[in-house]
Amino acid sequence: MKKTLCFILLALTLSHAKEFNAPMKAYMEGLNAEAKATNPNFTGFDAKRGEALFFSKHTGKKGTEMSCVTCHSNDLKKGGQNINTNKPITALAPSVNVTRLTDVAEVEKWLRRNFNDVFAREGTALEKGDVLTYIINQ
Amino acid sequence: MKKILFITALGLSVAFAGSVAPANNAQYQKECASCHFGYQPALLNKASWEKVMTNLSDHFGTDASLGKVESEQILNYLVTNAGSGKITANNTTMQITKSPYFIKEHRKISAKLIEQKEVGSLSNCMACHTTADKGSYSERAIVIPNYGRWE
């Protein structure tokens, strides 16, 4: 009985686990190595830290206070809106938008642009890995 | 001679008769129109597009940087299809809204209609020009939110 329960639980966990595709996994491994090289005590990316980062406010490139949610909204399963142009942004959550976080070049491009816009600097490997770990689980 | 003049005049007058070739380049749509309306290349002249594409990392205050290859391909598309008619005349800025012809055409629109949230600014073509995405800016297709047809 215990064994069956364990199996069911495992199956449930697996079916809910969000996985990166192979190229994205390789990209995450690269970030992982970079984060470890910067901090020997680094033990892995963390969705909670990524979430905090996603919601944290900063003086952006334009000199105004903003965060990732300024454009992406505070519900990743819903779409957002570009603060400058009002153009709608499709949902970031891979659970509702399967194309998200599937193309390494796109991911790198948007991380570079958006970190610069919100933080007025590029993201570190730790920050990028954390925030991607947060998003992939949405 | 008269005939040549006539043809030239005709050519100039159709250069912007309310419509331009649609922005039908998939790469341009993907890289540029993901954040804003896909302005047709003919709305700016070659010099303006070169200015825009030289400094994408500070694109009207935001980072719109591209890889070198993508940037060159898009610049090529833009300058190949750049405008030369009255819409681009005397405008070498990076903004379509700074074109004297553009300013003249929009001079009667009240600030209230422009600033309302459905529009926001004059750079939001689609807010009123319902067929702007097809390159058509004809007066017949103008519907201003909370105002109605312009014609």
Interface residues (C-beta under 8 A of the other chain):
Chain A: K61 K62 N82 N84 T85 N86 K87 A105 K109 R112 R113 N114 N116 D117
Chain B: S34 C35 H36 F37 S57 D58 F60 G61 T62 D63 A64 S65 L66 G67 G120 S123 N124
